[in-house]
Amino acid sequence: MGKGDKKSRRGKISSGTYGVRRPRKKSRTPVVANSKSKKKK
């Protein structure tokens, strides 16, 4: 279980791949707030 093992976390990091052992981090998308500049007449 080391850098050569494709199923271990360390092996995934060394080979630069992702999987069950090393899931990708979900990047947060900036939340766009509704513009409150619209005025009702």
PDB file of all heavy atoms in Angstrom:
ATOM      1  N   MET A   1       0.843  -1.188   0.000  1.00  0.00           N
ATOM      2  CA  MET A   1       0.000   0.000   0.000  1.00  0.00           C
ATOM      3  C   MET A   1       0.883   1.243   0.000  1.00  0.00           C
ATOM      4  O   MET A   1       1.230   1.765   1.050  1.00  0.00           O
ATOM      5  CB  MET A   1      -0.898   0.015   1.240  1.00  0.00           C
ATOM      6  CG  MET A   1      -1.878  -1.112   1.328  1.00  0.00           C
ATOM      7  SD  MET A   1      -2.992  -1.066  -0.046  1.00  0.00           S
ATOM      8  CE  MET A   1      -4.051  -2.407   0.361  1.00  0.00           C
ATOM      9  N   GLY A   2       1.254   1.666  -1.154  1.00  0.00           N
ATOM     10  CA  GLY A   2       2.116   2.838  -1.231  1.00  0.00           C
ATOM     11  C   GLY A   2       1.825   3.654  -2.465  1.00  0.00           C
ATOM     12  O   GLY A   2       0.697   3.694  -2.950  1.00  0.00           O
ATOM     13  N   LYS A   3       2.861   4.292  -2.956  1.00  0.00           N
ATOM     14  CA  LYS A   3       2.700   5.184  -4.099  1.00  0.00           C
ATOM     15  C   LYS A   3       2.376   4.443  -5.389  1.00  0.00           C
ATOM     16  O   LYS A   3       1.776   5.001  -6.280  1.00  0.00           O
ATOM     17  CB  LYS A   3       3.972   6.004  -4.289  1.00  0.00           C
ATOM     18  CG  LYS A   3       4.189   7.021  -3.198  1.00  0.00           C
ATOM     19  CD  LYS A   3       5.412   7.860  -3.470  1.00  0.00           C
ATOM     20  CE  LYS A   3       5.618   8.876  -2.378  1.00  0.00           C
ATOM     21  NZ  LYS A   3       6.817   9.686  -2.602  1.00  0.00           N
ATOM     22  N   GLY A   4       2.757   3.178  -5.471  1.00  0.00           N
ATOM     23  CA  GLY A   4       2.504   2.407  -6.680  1.00  0.00           C
ATOM     24  C   GLY A   4       1.128   1.773  -6.720  1.00  0.00           C
ATOM     25  O   GLY A   4       0.686   1.304  -7.771  1.00  0.00           O
ATOM     26  N   ASP A   5       0.431   1.769  -5.582  1.00  0.00           N
ATOM     27  CA  ASP A   5      -0.873   1.121  -5.506  1.00  0.00           C
ATOM     28  C   ASP A   5      -1.941   2.059  -6.062  1.00  0.00           C
ATOM     29  O   ASP A   5      -2.175   3.131  -5.522  1.00  0.00           O
ATOM     30  CB  ASP A   5      -1.184   0.752  -4.045  1.00  0.00           C
ATOM     31  CG  ASP A   5      -2.437  -0.099  -3.920  1.00  0.00           C
ATOM     32  OD1 ASP A   5      -2.872  -0.653  -4.940  1.00  0.00           O
ATOM     33  OD2 ASP A   5      -2.972  -0.198  -2.815  1.00  0.00           O
ATOM     34  N   LYS A   6      -2.595   1.651  -7.129  1.00  0.00           N
ATOM     35  CA  LYS A   6      -3.575   2.515  -7.797  1.00  0.00           C
ATOM     36  C   LYS A   6      -4.872   2.661  -7.022  1.00  0.00           C
ATOM     37  O   LYS A   6      -5.645   3.565  -7.291  1.00  0.00           O
ATOM     38  CB  LYS A   6      -3.883   1.978  -9.191  1.00  0.00           C
ATOM     39  CG  LYS A   6      -2.711   2.064 -10.149  1.00  0.00           C
ATOM     40  CD  LYS A   6      -3.072   1.518 -11.498  1.00  0.00           C
ATOM     41  CE  LYS A   6      -1.907   1.592 -12.468  1.00  0.00           C
ATOM     42  NZ  LYS A   6      -2.235   1.018 -13.768  1.00  0.00           N
ATOM     43  N   LYS A   7      -5.122   1.734  -6.066  1.00  0.00           N
ATOM     44  CA  LYS A   7      -6.385   1.785  -5.333  1.00  0.00           C
ATOM     45  C   LYS A   7      -6.286   2.558  -4.026  1.00  0.00           C
ATOM     46  O   LYS A   7      -7.311   2.834  -3.404  1.00  0.00           O
ATOM     47  CB  LYS A   7      -6.896   0.372  -5.055  1.00  0.00           C
ATOM     48  CG  LYS A   7      -7.347  -0.337  -6.321  1.00  0.00           C
ATOM     49  CD  LYS A   7      -8.193  -1.528  -5.988  1.00  0.00           C
ATOM     50  CE  LYS A   7      -8.783  -2.135  -7.249  1.00  0.00           C
ATOM     51  NZ  LYS A   7      -9.725  -3.194  -6.975  1.00  0.00           N
ATOM     52  N   SER A   8      -5.072   2.906  -3.609  1.00  0.00           N
ATOM     53  CA  SER A   8      -4.916   3.633  -2.345  1.00  0.00           C
ATOM     54  C   SER A   8      -4.933   5.134  -2.598  1.00  0.00           C
ATOM     55  O   SER A   8      -4.722   5.610  -3.721  1.00  0.00           O
ATOM     56  CB  SER A   8      -3.616   3.245  -1.656  1.00  0.00           C
ATOM     57  OG  SER A   8      -2.508   3.676  -2.402  1.00  0.00           O
ATOM     58  N   ARG A   9      -5.174   5.883  -1.545  1.00  0.00           N
ATOM     59  CA  ARG A   9      -5.215   7.347  -1.646  1.00  0.00           C
ATOM     60  C   ARG A   9      -3.869   7.902  -2.073  1.00  0.00           C
ATOM     61  O   ARG A   9      -3.785   8.776  -2.935  1.00  0.00           O
ATOM     62  CB  ARG A   9      -5.632   7.932  -0.299  1.00  0.00           C
ATOM     63  CG  ARG A   9      -5.689   9.443  -0.292  1.00  0.00           C
ATOM     64  CD  ARG A   9      -6.145   9.983   1.054  1.00  0.00           C
ATOM     65  NE  ARG A   9      -5.947  11.419   1.138  1.00  0.00           N
ATOM     66  CZ  ARG A   9      -6.767  12.324   0.618  1.00  0.00           C
ATOM     67  NH1 ARG A   9      -7.841  11.944  -0.029  1.00  0.00           N
ATOM     68  NH2 ARG A   9      -6.512  13.605   0.747  1.00  0.00           N
ATOM     69  N   ARG A  10      -2.797   7.378  -1.490  1.00  0.00           N
ATOM     70  CA  ARG A  10      -1.448   7.852  -1.814  1.00  0.00           C
ATOM     71  C   ARG A  10      -1.105   7.553  -3.270  1.00  0.00           C
ATOM     72  O   ARG A  10      -0.435   8.353  -3.930  1.00  0.00           O
ATOM     73  CB  ARG A  10      -0.451   7.183  -0.861  1.00  0.00           C
ATOM     74  CG  ARG A  10       0.963   7.688  -0.939  1.00  0.00           C
ATOM     75  CD  ARG A  10       1.147   9.164  -0.768  1.00  0.00           C
ATOM     76  NE  ARG A  10       0.548   9.734   0.410  1.00  0.00           N
ATOM     77  CZ  ARG A  10       0.475  11.054   0.641  1.00  0.00           C
ATOM     78  NH1 ARG A  10       0.985  11.916  -0.215  1.00  0.00           N
ATOM     79  NH2 ARG A  10      -0.088  11.507   1.716  1.00  0.00           N
ATOM     80  N   GLY A  11      -1.560   6.405  -3.744  1.00  0.00           N
ATOM     81  CA  GLY A  11      -1.322   6.051  -5.144  1.00  0.00           C
ATOM     82  C   GLY A  11      -2.075   6.955  -6.096  1.00  0.00           C
ATOM     83  O   GLY A  11      -1.586   7.297  -7.176  1.00  0.00           O
ATOM     84  N   LYS A  12      -3.284   7.357  -5.700  1.00  0.00           N
ATOM     85  CA  LYS A  12      -4.075   8.273  -6.525  1.00  0.00           C
ATOM     86  C   LYS A  12      -3.396   9.637  -6.601  1.00  0.00           C
ATOM     87  O   LYS A  12      -3.368  10.274  -7.648  1.00  0.00           O
ATOM     88  CB  LYS A  12      -5.482   8.447  -5.950  1.00  0.00           C
ATOM     89  CG  LYS A  12      -6.320   7.195  -5.947  1.00  0.00           C
ATOM     90  CD  LYS A  12      -6.954   6.963  -7.283  1.00  0.00           C
ATOM     91  CE  LYS A  12      -7.898   5.785  -7.200  1.00  0.00           C
ATOM     92  NZ  LYS A  12      -8.375   5.374  -8.509  1.00  0.00           N
ATOM     93  N   ILE A  13      -2.849  10.090  -5.467  1.00  0.00           N
ATOM     94  CA  ILE A  13      -2.179  11.388  -5.430  1.00  0.00           C
ATOM     95  C   ILE A  13      -0.934  11.357  -6.310  1.00  0.00           C
ATOM     96  O   ILE A  13      -0.684  12.290  -7.075  1.00  0.00           O
ATOM     97  CB  ILE A  13      -1.811  11.762  -3.975  1.00  0.00           C
ATOM     98  CG1 ILE A  13      -3.079  12.042  -3.178  1.00  0.00           C
ATOM     99  CG2 ILE A  13      -0.889  12.962  -3.937  1.00  0.00           C
ATOM    100  CD1 ILE A  13      -2.885  12.142  -1.684  1.00  0.00           C
ATOM    101  N   SER A  14      -0.155  10.283  -6.230  1.00  0.00           N
ATOM    102  CA  SER A  14       1.083  10.196  -6.995  1.00  0.00           C
ATOM    103  C   SER A  14       0.816  10.091  -8.497  1.00  0.00           C
ATOM    104  O   SER A  14       1.570  10.631  -9.303  1.00  0.00           O
ATOM    105  CB  SER A  14       1.927   9.015  -6.537  1.00  0.00           C
ATOM    106  OG  SER A  14       1.286   7.804  -6.836  1.00  0.00           O
ATOM    107  N   SER A  15      -0.274   9.389  -8.869  1.00  0.00           N
ATOM    108  CA  SER A  15      -0.589   9.259 -10.288  1.00  0.00           C
ATOM    109  C   SER A  15      -1.434  10.421 -10.801  1.00  0.00           C
ATOM    110  O   SER A  15      -1.605  10.586 -11.998  1.00  0.00           O
ATOM    111  CB  SER A  15      -1.315   7.942 -10.567  1.00  0.00           C
ATOM    112  OG  SER A  15      -2.554   7.910  -9.892  1.00  0.00           O
ATOM    113  N   GLY A  16      -1.985  11.231  -9.876  1.00  0.00           N
ATOM    114  CA  GLY A  16      -2.744  12.408 -10.276  1.00  0.00           C
ATOM    115  C   GLY A  16      -4.142  12.098 -10.757  1.00  0.00           C
ATOM    116  O   GLY A  16      -4.674  12.810 -11.613  1.00  0.00           O
ATOM    117  N   THR A  17      -4.749  11.025 -10.228  1.00  0.00           N
ATOM    118  CA  THR A  17      -6.106  10.669 -10.630  1.00  0.00           C
ATOM    119  C   THR A  17      -7.048  10.771  -9.444  1.00  0.00           C
ATOM    120  O   THR A  17      -6.623  10.955  -8.308  1.00  0.00           O
ATOM    121  CB  THR A  17      -6.142   9.236 -11.195  1.00  0.00           C
ATOM    122  OG1 THR A  17      -5.658   8.340 -10.190  1.00  0.00           O
ATOM    123  CG2 THR A  17      -5.306   9.101 -12.434  1.00  0.00           C
ATOM    124  N   TYR A  18      -8.330  10.633  -9.728  1.00  0.00           N
ATOM    125  CA  TYR A  18      -9.365  10.713  -8.701  1.00  0.00           C
ATOM    126  C   TYR A  18     -10.179   9.440  -8.709  1.00  0.00           C
ATOM    127  O   TYR A  18     -10.130   8.671  -9.647  1.00  0.00           O
ATOM    128  CB  TYR A  18     -10.276  11.913  -8.949  1.00  0.00           C
ATOM    129  CG  TYR A  18      -9.570  13.227  -8.819  1.00  0.00           C
ATOM    130  CD1 TYR A  18      -9.008  13.846  -9.912  1.00  0.00           C
ATOM    131  CD2 TYR A  18      -9.469  13.864  -7.581  1.00  0.00           C
ATOM    132  CE1 TYR A  18      -8.347  15.049  -9.791  1.00  0.00           C
ATOM    133  CE2 TYR A  18      -8.826  15.059  -7.438  1.00  0.00           C
ATOM    134  CZ  TYR A  18      -8.262  15.652  -8.548  1.00  0.00           C
ATOM    135  OH  TYR A  18      -7.620  16.841  -8.408  1.00  0.00           O
ATOM    136  N   GLY A  19     -10.939   9.215  -7.645  1.00  0.00           N
ATOM    137  CA  GLY A  19     -11.773   8.032  -7.555  1.00  0.00           C
ATOM    138  C   GLY A  19     -12.529   8.024  -6.244  1.00  0.00           C
ATOM    139  O   GLY A  19     -12.748   9.065  -5.635  1.00  0.00           O
ATOM    140  N   VAL A  20     -12.920   6.824  -5.798  1.00  0.00           N
ATOM    141  CA  VAL A  20     -13.681   6.682  -4.557  1.00  0.00           C
ATOM    142  C   VAL A  20     -12.808   7.063  -3.362  1.00  0.00           C
ATOM    143  O   VAL A  20     -13.256   7.743  -2.443  1.00  0.00           O
ATOM    144  CB  VAL A  20     -14.202   5.237  -4.411  1.00  0.00           C
ATOM    145  CG1 VAL A  20     -14.887   5.041  -3.074  1.00  0.00           C
ATOM    146  CG2 VAL A  20     -15.170   4.923  -5.542  1.00  0.00           C
ATOM    147  N   ARG A  21     -11.567   6.639  -3.394  1.00  0.00           N
ATOM    148  CA  ARG A  21     -10.646   6.917  -2.285  1.00  0.00           C
ATOM    149  C   ARG A  21     -10.228   8.371  -2.231  1.00  0.00           C
ATOM    150  O   ARG A  21      -9.857   8.873  -1.178  1.00  0.00           O
ATOM    151  CB  ARG A  21      -9.381   6.059  -2.408  1.00  0.00           C
ATOM    152  CG  ARG A  21      -9.632   4.585  -2.427  1.00  0.00           C
ATOM    153  CD  ARG A  21      -9.842   4.056  -1.044  1.00  0.00           C
ATOM    154  NE  ARG A  21     -10.098   2.620  -1.046  1.00  0.00           N
ATOM    155  CZ  ARG A  21     -10.346   1.931   0.043  1.00  0.00           C
ATOM    156  NH1 ARG A  21     -10.374   2.513   1.211  1.00  0.00           N
ATOM    157  NH2 ARG A  21     -10.575   0.655  -0.041  1.00  0.00           N
ATOM    158  N   ARG A  22     -10.254   9.032  -3.376  1.00  0.00           N
ATOM    159  CA  ARG A  22      -9.829  10.432  -3.448  1.00  0.00           C
ATOM    160  C   ARG A  22     -10.818  11.218  -4.306  1.00  0.00           C
ATOM    161  O   ARG A  22     -10.597  11.467  -5.485  1.00  0.00           O
ATOM    162  CB  ARG A  22      -8.423  10.504  -4.056  1.00  0.00           C
ATOM    163  CG  ARG A  22      -7.833  11.897  -4.064  1.00  0.00           C
ATOM    164  CD  ARG A  22      -6.452  11.858  -4.695  1.00  0.00           C
ATOM    165  NE  ARG A  22      -5.969  13.222  -4.857  1.00  0.00           N
ATOM    166  CZ  ARG A  22      -5.480  13.741  -5.967  1.00  0.00           C
ATOM    167  NH1 ARG A  22      -5.376  12.999  -7.037  1.00  0.00           N
ATOM    168  NH2 ARG A  22      -5.067  14.969  -6.024  1.00  0.00           N
ATOM    169  N   PRO A  23     -11.957  11.622  -3.713  1.00  0.00           N
ATOM    170  CA  PRO A  23     -12.956  12.359  -4.492  1.00  0.00           C
ATOM    171  C   PRO A  23     -12.504  13.787  -4.763  1.00  0.00           C
ATOM    172  O   PRO A  23     -11.694  14.345  -4.027  1.00  0.00           O
ATOM    173  CB  PRO A  23     -14.185  12.332  -3.592  1.00  0.00           C
ATOM    174  CG  PRO A  23     -13.651  12.181  -2.228  1.00  0.00           C
ATOM    175  CD  PRO A  23     -12.387  11.386  -2.348  1.00  0.00           C
ATOM    176  N   ARG A  24     -13.039  14.354  -5.809  1.00  0.00           N
ATOM    177  CA  ARG A  24     -12.722  15.744  -6.150  1.00  0.00           C
ATOM    178  C   ARG A  24     -13.473  16.671  -5.216  1.00  0.00           C
ATOM    179  O   ARG A  24     -14.611  16.418  -4.854  1.00  0.00           O
ATOM    180  CB  ARG A  24     -13.143  16.061  -7.592  1.00  0.00           C
ATOM    181  CG  ARG A  24     -12.360  15.282  -8.604  1.00  0.00           C
ATOM    182  CD  ARG A  24     -13.003  15.448  -9.972  1.00  0.00           C
ATOM    183  NE  ARG A  24     -12.572  14.384 -10.852  1.00  0.00           N
ATOM    184  CZ  ARG A  24     -11.883  14.581 -11.969  1.00  0.00           C
ATOM    185  NH1 ARG A  24     -11.568  15.787 -12.348  1.00  0.00           N
ATOM    186  NH2 ARG A  24     -11.521  13.569 -12.707  1.00  0.00           N
ATOM    187  N   LYS A  25     -12.829  17.769  -4.866  1.00  0.00           N
ATOM    188  CA  LYS A  25     -13.489  18.759  -4.012  1.00  0.00           C
ATOM    189  C   LYS A  25     -14.436  19.564  -4.877  1.00  0.00           C
ATOM    190  O   LYS A  25     -14.073  20.031  -5.963  1.00  0.00           O
ATOM    191  CB  LYS A  25     -12.465  19.686  -3.356  1.00  0.00           C
ATOM    192  CG  LYS A  25     -11.657  18.994  -2.290  1.00  0.00           C
ATOM    193  CD  LYS A  25     -10.808  19.988  -1.563  1.00  0.00           C
ATOM    194  CE  LYS A  25     -10.045  19.308  -0.435  1.00  0.00           C
ATOM    195  NZ  LYS A  25      -9.190  20.245   0.289  1.00  0.00           N
ATOM    196  N   LYS A  26     -15.649  19.749  -4.403  1.00  0.00           N
ATOM    197  CA  LYS A  26     -16.636  20.526  -5.141  1.00  0.00           C
ATOM    198  C   LYS A  26     -16.288  21.995  -4.975  1.00  0.00           C
ATOM    199  O   LYS A  26     -16.223  22.506  -3.855  1.00  0.00           O
ATOM    200  CB  LYS A  26     -18.042  20.252  -4.614  1.00  0.00           C
ATOM    201  CG  LYS A  26     -18.496  18.837  -4.855  1.00  0.00           C
ATOM    202  CD  LYS A  26     -19.877  18.614  -4.322  1.00  0.00           C
ATOM    203  CE  LYS A  26     -20.326  17.187  -4.558  1.00  0.00           C
ATOM    204  NZ  LYS A  26     -21.643  16.927  -3.997  1.00  0.00           N
ATOM    205  N   SER A  27     -16.056  22.667  -6.097  1.00  0.00           N
ATOM    206  CA  SER A  27     -15.719  24.082  -6.034  1.00  0.00           C
ATOM    207  C   SER A  27     -16.992  24.887  -5.844  1.00  0.00           C
ATOM    208  O   SER A  27     -17.996  24.661  -6.506  1.00  0.00           O
ATOM    209  CB  SER A  27     -15.014  24.520  -7.314  1.00  0.00           C
ATOM    210  OG  SER A  27     -15.861  24.321  -8.426  1.00  0.00           O
ATOM    211  N   ARG A  28     -16.941  25.807  -4.915  1.00  0.00           N
ATOM    212  CA  ARG A  28     -18.112  26.647  -4.644  1.00  0.00           C
ATOM    213  C   ARG A  28     -18.233  27.715  -5.716  1.00  0.00           C
ATOM    214  O   ARG A  28     -17.281  28.422  -6.023  1.00  0.00           O
ATOM    215  CB  ARG A  28     -17.975  27.343  -3.289  1.00  0.00           C
ATOM    216  CG  ARG A  28     -18.140  26.436  -2.123  1.00  0.00           C
ATOM    217  CD  ARG A  28     -18.149  27.244  -0.861  1.00  0.00           C
ATOM    218  NE  ARG A  28     -18.295  26.422   0.320  1.00  0.00           N
ATOM    219  CZ  ARG A  28     -18.337  26.898   1.547  1.00  0.00           C
ATOM    220  NH1 ARG A  28     -18.200  28.194   1.756  1.00  0.00           N
ATOM    221  NH2 ARG A  28     -18.486  26.098   2.573  1.00  0.00           N
ATOM    222  N   THR A  29     -19.422  27.828  -6.267  1.00  0.00           N
ATOM    223  CA  THR A  29     -19.674  28.890  -7.223  1.00  0.00           C
ATOM    224  C   THR A  29     -20.232  30.078  -6.458  1.00  0.00           C
ATOM    225  O   THR A  29     -21.078  29.909  -5.570  1.00  0.00           O
ATOM    226  CB  THR A  29     -20.679  28.455  -8.300  1.00  0.00           C
ATOM    227  OG1 THR A  29     -21.870  27.995  -7.658  1.00  0.00           O
ATOM    228  CG2 THR A  29     -20.134  27.324  -9.140  1.00  0.00           C
ATOM    229  N   PRO A  30     -19.750  31.290  -6.736  1.00  0.00           N
ATOM    230  CA  PRO A  30     -20.254  32.443  -6.007  1.00  0.00           C
ATOM    231  C   PRO A  30     -21.739  32.662  -6.261  1.00  0.00           C
ATOM    232  O   PRO A  30     -22.191  32.643  -7.408  1.00  0.00           O
ATOM    233  CB  PRO A  30     -19.432  33.614  -6.541  1.00  0.00           C
ATOM    234  CG  PRO A  30     -18.871  33.131  -7.832  1.00  0.00           C
ATOM    235  CD  PRO A  30     -18.753  31.642  -7.727  1.00  0.00           C
ATOM    236  N   VAL A  31     -22.486  32.840  -5.202  1.00  0.00           N
ATOM    237  CA  VAL A  31     -23.931  33.015  -5.304  1.00  0.00           C
ATOM    238  C   VAL A  31     -24.213  34.454  -5.705  1.00  0.00           C
ATOM    239  O   VAL A  31     -23.795  35.389  -5.028  1.00  0.00           O
ATOM    240  CB  VAL A  31     -24.621  32.685  -3.962  1.00  0.00           C
ATOM    241  CG1 VAL A  31     -26.119  32.902  -4.069  1.00  0.00           C
ATOM    242  CG2 VAL A  31     -24.316  31.265  -3.548  1.00  0.00           C
ATOM    243  N   VAL A  32     -24.924  34.610  -6.817  1.00  0.00           N
ATOM    244  CA  VAL A  32     -25.257  35.945  -7.307  1.00  0.00           C
ATOM    245  C   VAL A  32     -26.574  36.367  -6.672  1.00  0.00           C
ATOM    246  O   VAL A  32     -27.601  35.721  -6.863  1.00  0.00           O
ATOM    247  CB  VAL A  32     -25.369  35.952  -8.847  1.00  0.00           C
ATOM    248  CG1 VAL A  32     -25.735  37.338  -9.343  1.00  0.00           C
ATOM    249  CG2 VAL A  32     -24.081  35.467  -9.473  1.00  0.00           C
ATOM    250  N   ALA A  33     -26.533  37.436  -5.894  1.00  0.00           N
ATOM    251  CA  ALA A  33     -27.741  37.921  -5.232  1.00  0.00           C
ATOM    252  C   ALA A  33     -28.605  38.679  -6.232  1.00  0.00           C
ATOM    253  O   ALA A  33     -28.101  39.276  -7.184  1.00  0.00           O
ATOM    254  CB  ALA A  33     -27.368  38.837  -4.080  1.00  0.00           C
ATOM    255  N   ASN A  34     -29.910  38.639  -6.003  1.00  0.00           N
ATOM    256  CA  ASN A  34     -30.821  39.376  -6.875  1.00  0.00           C
ATOM    257  C   ASN A  34     -30.606  40.859  -6.668  1.00  0.00           C
ATOM    258  O   ASN A  34     -30.474  41.333  -5.543  1.00  0.00           O
ATOM    259  CB  ASN A  34     -32.273  39.021  -6.550  1.00  0.00           C
ATOM    260  CG  ASN A  34     -32.588  37.589  -6.881  1.00  0.00           C
ATOM    261  OD1 ASN A  34     -31.965  37.002  -7.758  1.00  0.00           O
ATOM    262  ND2 ASN A  34     -33.529  36.987  -6.178  1.00  0.00           N
ATOM    263  N   SER A  35     -30.573  41.600  -7.779  1.00  0.00           N
ATOM    264  CA  SER A  35     -30.355  43.037  -7.669  1.00  0.00           C
ATOM    265  C   SER A  35     -31.615  43.702  -7.114  1.00  0.00           C
ATOM    266  O   SER A  35     -32.720  43.486  -7.596  1.00  0.00           O
ATOM    267  CB  SER A  35     -30.005  43.633  -9.028  1.00  0.00           C
ATOM    268  OG  SER A  35     -31.064  43.392  -9.936  1.00  0.00           O
ATOM    269  N   LYS A  36     -31.432  44.467  -6.072  1.00  0.00           N
ATOM    270  CA  LYS A  36     -32.561  45.121  -5.415  1.00  0.00           C
ATOM    271  C   LYS A  36     -32.755  46.554  -5.926  1.00  0.00           C
ATOM    272  O   LYS A  36     -33.458  47.337  -5.326  1.00  0.00           O
ATOM    273  CB  LYS A  36     -32.344  45.151  -3.907  1.00  0.00           C
ATOM    274  CG  LYS A  36     -32.335  43.764  -3.302  1.00  0.00           C
ATOM    275  CD  LYS A  36     -32.148  43.814  -1.823  1.00  0.00           C
ATOM    276  CE  LYS A  36     -32.131  42.418  -1.213  1.00  0.00           C
ATOM    277  NZ  LYS A  36     -31.942  42.440   0.216  1.00  0.00           N
ATOM    278  N   SER A  37     -32.076  46.884  -7.018  1.00  0.00           N
ATOM    279  CA  SER A  37     -32.190  48.224  -7.563  1.00  0.00           C
ATOM    280  C   SER A  37     -33.485  48.444  -8.337  1.00  0.00           C
ATOM    281  O   SER A  37     -33.847  49.579  -8.623  1.00  0.00           O
ATOM    282  CB  SER A  37     -30.995  48.521  -8.478  1.00  0.00           C
ATOM    283  OG  SER A  37     -31.010  47.624  -9.559  1.00  0.00           O
ATOM    284  N   LYS A  38     -34.188  47.376  -8.646  1.00  0.00           N
ATOM    285  CA  LYS A  38     -35.447  47.491  -9.366  1.00  0.00           C
ATOM    286  C   LYS A  38     -36.525  48.010  -8.399  1.00  0.00           C
ATOM    287  O   LYS A  38     -36.718  47.457  -7.321  1.00  0.00           O
ATOM    288  CB  LYS A  38     -35.879  46.142  -9.941  1.00  0.00           C
ATOM    289  CG  LYS A  38     -34.947  45.629 -11.008  1.00  0.00           C
ATOM    290  CD  LYS A  38     -35.427  44.323 -11.555  1.00  0.00           C
ATOM    291  CE  LYS A  38     -34.488  43.771 -12.594  1.00  0.00           C
ATOM    292  NZ  LYS A  38     -34.915  42.477 -13.080  1.00  0.00           N
ATOM    293  N   LYS A  39     -37.198  49.068  -8.808  1.00  0.00           N
ATOM    294  CA  LYS A  39     -38.241  49.658  -7.950  1.00  0.00           C
ATOM    295  C   LYS A  39     -39.606  49.471  -8.592  1.00  0.00           C
ATOM    296  O   LYS A  39     -39.762  49.605  -9.797  1.00  0.00           O
ATOM    297  CB  LYS A  39     -37.979  51.158  -7.757  1.00  0.00           C
ATOM    298  CG  LYS A  39     -36.687  51.443  -7.005  1.00  0.00           C
ATOM    299  CD  LYS A  39     -36.487  52.924  -6.835  1.00  0.00           C
ATOM    300  CE  LYS A  39     -35.195  53.219  -6.109  1.00  0.00           C
ATOM    301  NZ  LYS A  39     -34.953  54.656  -5.981  1.00  0.00           N
ATOM    302  N   LYS A  40     -40.584  49.151  -7.760  1.00  0.00           N
ATOM    303  CA  LYS A  40     -41.949  49.006  -8.259  1.00  0.00           C
ATOM    304  C   LYS A  40     -42.652  50.356  -8.159  1.00  0.00           C
ATOM    305  O   LYS A  40     -42.462  51.113  -7.219  1.00  0.00           O
ATOM    306  CB  LYS A  40     -42.712  47.979  -7.424  1.00  0.00           C
ATOM    307  CG  LYS A  40     -42.181  46.571  -7.602  1.00  0.00           C
ATOM    308  CD  LYS A  40     -43.022  45.592  -6.828  1.00  0.00           C
ATOM    309  CE  LYS A  40     -42.526  44.186  -7.007  1.00  0.00           C
ATOM    310  NZ  LYS A  40     -43.307  43.228  -6.231  1.00  0.00           N
ATOM    311  N   LYS A  41     -43.471  50.631  -9.167  1.00  0.00           N
ATOM    312  CA  LYS A  41     -44.224  51.902  -9.138  1.00  0.00           C
ATOM    313  C   LYS A  41     -45.631  51.676  -8.642  1.00  0.00           C
ATOM    314  O   LYS A  41     -46.236  50.702  -8.874  1.00  0.00           O
ATOM    315  CB  LYS A  41     -44.263  52.510 -10.537  1.00  0.00           C
ATOM    316  CG  LYS A  41     -42.931  53.040 -10.973  1.00  0.00           C
ATOM    317  CD  LYS A  41     -43.071  53.751 -12.284  1.00  0.00           C
ATOM    318  CE  LYS A  41     -41.746  54.331 -12.711  1.00  0.00           C
ATOM    319  NZ  LYS A  41     -41.825  55.018 -13.979  1.00  0.00           N
TER     320      LYS A  41
END
